[in-house]
Amino acid sequence: MVKSSNIAIHSHVRSLGLDDCGNPVEKPDAVIGQENAREAAGLIVEMVRTKRMSGRAVLISGPVGSGKTALAVGISEELGAGTPFTSMSGSEVYSNEVKKTEVLEEALRRSILVRMRELKDVYEGEVVELRIVDEENPLSSYPKRIKEMFVILKTSKESKKLKLAPSLYEQIDKQRIVNGDVVYIEVNSGVIKKLGRSEAHMNDFDLEADTYVPIPKGEVLKRKEVMQSVTLHDLDMANARPSGQDMLSLVFRILSPRKTEITERLRGDVNRMVNGYLENGNAEIVPGVLFIDEVHMLDVECFTFLHKVIESPLSPTIIFASNKGMAPIKGSDGLLGPFGITKDLLDRIVIISVKRNPDEANREIIRRRMKEEGLEMDDDAFGFFVGLSTSRSLRYCISLIPLLKTYGGCVSVRNVEEVAELFHDS
């Protein structure tokens, strides 16, 4: 049985295709065509990296199928995993449970990363001995309960015997910690983390799945600087919902299936906590990017909220995308505006214009999508298939690729004609 998985529509885009000077160059995994737009997007990426783009907004405008979302994906790939990139559609703000501004606020705070440094006292070493003492449970004959645990940790310098609380057994059992493993135990929180298998046991087995790590040096008890990266939204959720494993916490989750709306008071508490870390030099803020596709779906209330957000000091870079020209502004009784956006917000936006792709660019896009999805096609069929992107649309052709894969082997002109007759473009 062959396992298959869905391939994202822009999975072939892994960069903007720029050289070290920011000039567009042809690369096999970059955005195709749109040289001016790619160069402009490169400037946006550079400003985000240097934290000079925070609190600004960009609009990517262009016709349907011209590559607006592909350009946003290229920006995300260029920024890398260290910079948060949140993507949403303008229609996602409408809900019967949560306010529109709450959905936008959540997306904005997902796009702001906090890197916190913390000095922690930790025990670190190789497990030489792990002894678990259990006793009969007075409430039932089965199962027995953990009374206490003892572990001996060894480094290159010393060994130390530790007595662990029974509540920590679950972490040890879940990670399958045994003698010879190198572990890390936080003193304050009791968090236990398995780092790997000691290199001293490298020759115990011919094949083993564990990662081997050297025996820690120095003393068993040491002070380490721990770096944690979380978004502001993660901090909001950690403070908004109980995270305990007790019965009351579980009952609360069952009885509250609706989406929790985080209050302004709670967000203020989180902001004050983060500001305290910033003032002490133990944290840094990394403003990311919020990409809102189909921005013309937002209404006046959302635009007013975003206008206020852009002016605030703590805001990510906001990238809008729209395929509209003059369009009605939702919630304004039929008032028209460029791209369906209010004038006061549009005045604060810089616009990147994306043109319709020429036939040669469409040919290359189709070729890459076929390669990405593993579709083979003879030359005559490929020429006919590319012609459909001109007579119908590029998006239509790309949507046919998974259907053509069902024929198996090398696809012929007849196969393409059959699929085109069965499935029509809008």
C-alpha positions as CSV (number, residue, x, y, z in Angstrom):
1,M,0.0,0.0,0.0
2,V,1.4,3.4,-1.0
3,K,1.1,6.1,1.5
4,S,0.1,9.5,0.1
5,S,-0.1,12.9,1.7
6,N,-1.5,16.3,0.6
7,I,1.2,18.6,-0.9
8,A,0.7,22.3,-0.1
9,I,0.0,24.5,-3.1
10,H,3.1,26.6,-2.4
11,S,5.4,23.9,-1.2
12,H,7.8,24.5,-4.1
13,V,8.5,28.1,-2.9
14,R,11.4,28.1,-0.5
15,S,12.9,31.6,-1.0
16,L,12.4,34.9,-2.8
17,G,15.3,34.2,-5.2
18,L,17.6,37.2,-4.3
19,D,21.4,37.4,-4.3
20,D,23.5,38.9,-1.5
21,C,22.8,42.4,-2.8
22,G,19.0,41.9,-2.9
23,N,18.8,41.7,-6.6
24,P,16.4,39.0,-8.1
25,V,18.1,36.0,-9.6
26,E,16.7,32.7,-10.9
27,K,16.8,29.9,-8.4
28,P,15.1,26.4,-8.7
29,D,13.2,26.9,-5.4
30,A,12.3,30.6,-5.6
31,V,9.3,32.7,-6.5
32,I,9.0,32.7,-10.4
33,G,9.0,36.0,-12.2
34,Q,7.7,39.2,-10.5
35,E,11.3,40.6,-10.2
36,N,10.2,44.1,-8.9
37,A,7.9,42.6,-6.3
38,R,10.6,40.1,-5.1
39,E,13.1,43.0,-4.8
40,A,10.6,45.0,-2.8
41,A,9.8,42.0,-0.6
42,G,13.5,41.5,0.0
43,L,13.6,45.1,1.5
44,I,10.7,44.2,3.8
45,V,12.6,41.0,4.9
46,E,15.7,43.0,5.7
47,M,13.8,45.6,7.7
48,V,12.0,42.9,9.7
49,R,15.3,41.2,10.5
50,T,16.8,44.5,11.7
51,K,13.5,45.3,13.7
52,R,12.9,48.5,11.7
53,M,9.6,47.4,10.2
54,S,7.7,46.9,13.4
55,G,4.3,48.6,13.4
56,R,4.2,49.1,9.6
57,A,1.9,47.6,7.0
58,V,2.4,46.4,3.4
59,L,-0.3,45.6,0.8
60,I,0.4,43.0,-2.0
61,S,-2.0,43.8,-4.8
62,G,-2.6,41.9,-8.1
63,P,-5.0,39.8,-10.1
64,V,-6.1,36.3,-9.2
65,G,-3.4,33.7,-9.7
66,S,-0.5,36.2,-10.0
67,G,1.5,34.9,-7.0
68,K,0.5,37.2,-4.1
69,T,0.4,34.3,-1.6
70,A,3.6,32.8,-3.1
71,L,5.3,36.1,-2.4
72,A,4.2,36.0,1.2
73,V,5.4,32.4,1.5
74,G,8.7,33.5,0.1
75,I,9.0,36.2,2.8
76,S,8.2,33.6,5.5
77,E,10.9,31.3,4.2
78,E,13.5,34.1,4.0
79,L,12.8,35.1,7.6
80,G,13.2,31.5,8.9
81,A,11.9,29.7,11.9
82,G,13.4,32.3,14.3
83,T,10.9,35.0,13.3
84,P,7.2,34.3,13.9
85,F,5.0,34.4,10.7
86,T,1.2,34.1,11.2
87,S,-1.1,33.6,8.2
88,M,-4.9,34.1,8.1
89,S,-7.7,35.0,5.8
90,G,-9.9,38.1,6.1
91,S,-13.0,35.9,6.5
92,E,-11.6,34.1,9.6
93,V,-12.5,37.1,11.9
94,Y,-16.3,36.3,11.7
95,S,-17.5,34.1,14.5
96,N,-20.6,33.7,16.6
97,E,-18.5,33.1,19.7
98,V,-15.6,35.6,19.6
99,K,-15.5,39.2,18.6
100,K,-13.8,40.2,15.3
101,T,-11.2,42.4,17.1
102,E,-10.4,39.5,19.5
103,V,-9.5,37.2,16.6
104,L,-7.2,39.9,15.1
105,E,-5.7,40.6,18.5
106,E,-4.9,36.9,19.0
107,A,-3.3,36.7,15.5
108,L,-1.2,39.8,16.3
109,R,0.1,38.4,19.5
110,R,0.9,35.1,17.8
111,S,3.2,37.2,15.6
112,I,5.3,38.6,18.5
113,L,8.0,36.4,20.0
114,V,9.5,36.8,23.4
115,R,12.9,35.3,24.1
116,M,13.4,34.9,27.8
117,R,16.7,34.2,29.5
118,E,16.6,32.5,32.9
119,L,19.3,31.3,35.2
120,K,18.2,27.9,36.7
121,D,19.8,25.6,39.2
122,V,19.8,22.1,37.6
123,Y,21.1,18.6,38.3
124,E,22.8,17.1,35.3
125,G,24.6,13.8,34.9
126,E,24.5,10.2,33.9
127,V,22.0,8.0,35.7
128,V,24.2,5.4,37.5
129,E,21.4,4.0,39.7
130,L,17.6,4.5,39.7
131,R,15.7,2.9,42.6
132,I,12.0,3.1,43.0
133,V,10.4,2.2,46.3
134,D,6.7,1.3,46.2
135,E,4.2,0.4,48.9
136,E,0.7,-1.1,49.2
137,N,-2.1,1.3,48.4
138,P,-4.4,1.5,51.5
139,L,-7.4,2.3,49.3
140,S,-7.1,-0.7,47.0
141,S,-4.9,-3.8,46.6
142,Y,-3.9,-2.8,43.1
143,P,-2.0,-1.0,41.9
144,K,0.8,-0.2,44.3
145,R,1.8,3.4,44.7
146,I,5.2,5.0,44.6
147,K,6.6,5.8,48.0
148,E,9.9,7.4,47.1
149,M,12.6,7.4,44.4
150,F,16.4,7.6,44.5
151,V,18.7,8.4,41.7
152,I,22.5,8.6,41.5
153,L,23.8,11.1,38.9
154,K,27.4,11.0,37.8
155,T,29.6,13.6,36.0
156,S,33.2,13.5,35.1
157,K,34.0,15.1,38.5
158,E,31.6,13.6,41.0
159,S,28.5,11.6,41.9
160,K,25.5,12.7,43.8
161,K,22.5,10.8,45.3
162,L,19.1,12.5,45.0
163,K,15.8,11.7,46.6
164,L,12.9,12.5,44.2
165,A,9.2,13.1,44.9
166,P,6.8,10.3,43.8
167,S,5.0,12.8,41.6
168,L,8.1,12.9,39.3
169,Y,7.7,9.2,38.4
170,E,5.4,10.0,35.5
171,Q,8.1,12.0,33.7
172,I,10.6,9.2,34.2
173,D,8.2,6.5,33.0
174,K,7.1,8.5,30.0
175,Q,10.7,9.1,28.8
176,R,11.8,5.6,29.7
177,I,14.7,6.8,31.7
178,V,17.1,3.9,32.7
179,N,20.6,3.5,33.9
180,G,23.1,5.0,31.4
181,D,20.9,7.9,30.3
182,V,22.0,11.5,30.7
183,V,19.3,13.6,32.3
184,Y,18.6,17.1,33.3
185,I,16.5,18.0,36.4
186,E,15.4,21.5,37.2
187,V,15.5,22.2,40.9
188,N,12.6,24.7,41.2
189,S,10.1,23.1,38.8
190,G,11.1,19.5,39.0
191,V,11.1,19.1,35.2
192,I,13.1,16.1,34.1
193,K,14.4,15.9,30.6
194,K,16.3,13.0,29.0
195,L,19.2,14.4,26.9
196,G,20.3,11.1,25.4
197,R,22.3,8.0,26.1
198,S,25.8,8.3,27.6
199,E,28.7,7.7,25.2
200,A,30.1,5.2,27.7
201,H,27.3,2.8,26.6
202,M,27.9,3.3,22.9
203,N,29.1,-0.3,22.3
204,D,26.3,-2.0,24.3
205,F,24.2,-2.7,21.2
206,D,24.9,-2.9,17.5
207,L,21.7,-1.0,16.7
208,E,20.0,1.5,19.0
209,A,17.6,4.4,18.4
210,D,18.9,6.7,21.2
211,T,21.2,9.7,20.6
212,Y,24.6,9.4,22.3
213,V,25.8,12.4,24.3
214,P,29.0,12.9,26.3
215,I,29.0,12.6,30.1
216,P,28.5,16.1,31.6
217,K,31.6,17.8,33.0
218,G,32.0,19.6,36.3
219,E,29.6,19.3,39.3
220,V,26.2,17.6,39.3
221,L,24.5,20.7,40.6
222,K,25.2,23.7,38.4
223,R,23.6,26.9,37.3
224,K,22.7,27.1,33.6
225,E,21.3,29.9,31.4
226,V,18.1,28.6,29.8
227,M,16.6,30.3,26.7
228,Q,12.9,30.0,26.1
229,S,11.0,31.3,23.1
230,V,7.3,31.8,23.4
231,T,4.7,34.1,21.7
232,L,2.6,36.6,23.6
233,H,-0.4,34.5,22.7
234,D,1.2,31.4,24.3
235,L,1.7,33.4,27.5
236,D,-1.9,34.6,27.3
237,M,-3.3,31.1,27.0
238,A,-1.1,29.8,29.8
239,N,-2.6,32.4,32.1
240,A,-6.2,32.1,30.8
241,R,-6.8,28.4,31.3
242,P,-6.0,26.1,34.2
243,S,-3.3,23.6,33.2
244,G,-3.5,21.3,36.1
245,Q,-4.1,17.5,35.9
246,D,-6.5,17.4,38.8
247,M,-10.2,16.6,38.5
248,L,-11.4,20.2,38.8
249,S,-9.2,21.3,35.9
250,L,-10.5,18.4,33.7
251,V,-14.1,19.2,34.5
252,F,-13.6,22.8,33.7
253,R,-12.3,21.9,30.2
254,I,-15.2,19.6,29.6
255,L,-17.8,22.2,30.7
256,S,-16.1,25.0,28.7
257,P,-15.9,23.7,25.1
258,R,-16.2,27.2,23.7
259,K,-13.2,29.2,22.7
260,T,-11.9,31.2,25.6
261,E,-11.8,35.0,25.0
262,I,-8.8,36.5,26.8
263,T,-9.6,39.7,28.7
264,E,-7.7,42.9,28.4
265,R,-6.9,42.7,32.0
266,L,-5.1,39.4,31.6
267,R,-3.2,40.7,28.6
268,G,-2.1,43.7,30.6
269,D,-0.8,41.3,33.3
270,V,1.2,39.4,30.7
271,N,2.6,42.6,29.2
272,R,3.7,43.8,32.7
273,M,5.4,40.5,33.3
274,V,7.2,40.7,29.9
275,N,8.2,44.3,30.6
276,G,9.7,43.3,33.9
277,Y,11.9,40.7,32.0
278,L,12.8,43.4,29.5
279,E,13.8,46.0,32.1
280,N,16.1,43.4,33.8
281,G,17.7,42.5,30.5
282,N,16.5,38.9,30.7
283,A,14.3,39.0,27.6
284,E,14.0,40.5,24.1
285,I,11.1,41.1,21.8
286,V,11.2,39.7,18.2
287,P,8.4,41.3,16.2
288,G,7.3,39.0,13.4
289,V,4.9,39.2,10.5
290,L,1.1,38.8,10.3
291,F,-0.2,38.0,6.8
292,I,-3.9,38.7,6.1
293,D,-5.1,37.4,2.8
294,E,-8.3,38.7,1.2
295,V,-8.1,41.9,3.3
296,H,-11.2,43.2,1.4
297,M,-13.3,40.7,3.5
298,L,-12.6,42.8,6.7
299,D,-15.1,45.5,7.7
300,V,-14.8,49.1,9.0
301,E,-14.6,47.9,12.6
302,C,-11.6,45.7,11.8
303,F,-9.8,48.5,9.8
304,T,-10.3,50.9,12.6
305,F,-8.8,48.4,15.0
306,L,-5.8,47.7,12.7
307,H,-5.2,51.4,12.2
308,K,-4.8,51.8,16.0
309,V,-2.6,48.7,16.2
310,I,-0.2,50.0,13.5
311,E,0.4,53.1,15.6
312,S,1.2,51.2,18.8
313,P,4.9,50.6,19.7
314,L,4.4,46.8,20.2
315,S,3.1,45.6,16.8
316,P,4.3,43.1,14.2
317,T,4.7,43.9,10.5
318,I,1.3,43.5,8.9
319,I,1.1,42.3,5.2
320,F,-2.2,42.5,3.5
321,A,-3.1,40.9,0.1
322,S,-6.0,41.7,-2.2
323,N,-7.1,41.0,-5.7
324,K,-9.7,43.8,-5.8
325,G,-9.6,47.2,-7.4
326,M,-12.3,49.6,-6.3
327,A,-14.5,47.5,-4.0
328,P,-17.3,48.2,-1.4
329,I,-16.0,48.6,2.1
330,K,-17.9,46.2,4.3
331,G,-19.9,47.9,7.0
332,S,-19.9,51.3,5.3
333,D,-23.3,51.3,3.6
334,G,-21.8,50.7,0.1
335,L,-18.9,53.2,0.3
336,L,-16.2,52.3,-2.3
337,G,-12.5,52.2,-1.5
338,P,-9.3,51.0,-3.2
339,F,-8.9,47.3,-2.5
340,G,-11.9,47.5,-0.2
341,I,-9.8,49.3,2.5
342,T,-10.7,52.5,4.3
343,K,-8.7,55.6,3.2
344,D,-7.2,56.4,6.7
345,L,-5.7,52.9,6.9
346,L,-4.6,52.9,3.2
347,D,-2.6,56.1,3.8
348,R,-0.4,54.2,6.2
349,I,0.3,51.3,3.8
350,V,3.0,50.8,1.2
351,I,1.9,48.8,-1.8
352,I,3.7,46.1,-3.7
353,S,2.2,45.6,-7.1
354,V,2.2,42.1,-8.6
355,K,1.5,41.7,-12.3
356,R,-0.1,38.9,-14.2
357,N,2.4,36.2,-15.1
358,P,3.5,35.8,-18.7
359,D,3.1,32.5,-20.5
360,E,6.8,31.5,-19.9
361,A,6.4,32.1,-16.1
362,N,3.2,30.0,-16.1
363,R,5.1,27.2,-18.0
364,E,7.8,27.2,-15.3
365,I,5.3,27.2,-12.4
366,I,3.5,24.2,-13.9
367,R,6.7,22.4,-14.5
368,R,7.8,22.9,-10.8
369,R,4.4,21.9,-9.5
370,M,4.5,18.7,-11.6
371,K,7.9,17.9,-10.2
372,E,6.8,18.6,-6.7
373,E,3.8,16.3,-7.0
374,G,5.7,13.6,-9.0
375,L,3.6,13.9,-12.2
376,E,5.2,12.8,-15.5
377,M,3.8,14.0,-18.9
378,D,5.0,13.7,-22.5
379,D,6.0,16.9,-24.4
380,D,2.7,17.1,-26.4
381,A,0.6,16.7,-23.3
382,F,2.7,19.3,-21.5
383,G,2.3,21.8,-24.3
384,F,-1.5,21.3,-24.4
385,F,-1.6,21.5,-20.6
386,V,0.3,24.9,-20.5
387,G,-2.1,26.2,-23.1
388,L,-5.0,25.6,-20.7
389,S,-3.4,28.0,-18.3
390,T,-3.7,30.7,-20.9
391,S,-7.2,29.8,-22.2
392,R,-8.6,29.2,-18.7
393,S,-6.3,29.9,-15.7
394,L,-3.1,28.9,-14.0
395,R,-5.0,28.0,-10.8
396,Y,-7.2,25.7,-12.8
397,C,-4.2,23.8,-14.3
398,I,-2.6,23.4,-10.9
399,S,-5.8,22.0,-9.5
400,L,-5.8,19.3,-12.2
401,I,-2.4,17.9,-11.4
402,P,-3.6,15.7,-8.5
403,L,-6.4,14.4,-10.8
404,L,-4.0,13.6,-13.6
405,K,-1.8,11.6,-11.2
406,T,-4.6,9.0,-10.9
407,Y,-3.8,7.8,-14.5
408,G,-0.3,6.6,-13.4
409,G,2.8,6.6,-15.5
410,C,3.4,9.2,-18.2
411,V,0.3,11.3,-18.9
412,S,-0.8,11.7,-22.5
413,V,-2.7,14.5,-24.4
414,R,-5.8,12.3,-24.3
415,N,-5.6,12.0,-20.5
416,V,-5.4,15.8,-20.2
417,E,-8.4,16.3,-22.6
418,E,-10.5,13.8,-20.6
419,V,-9.9,15.5,-17.3
420,A,-10.4,19.0,-18.8
421,E,-13.8,17.8,-20.2
422,L,-14.9,16.3,-16.8
423,F,-13.8,19.3,-14.7
424,H,-14.5,22.9,-15.9
425,D,-13.0,26.2,-14.8
426,S,-15.3,28.7,-13.0
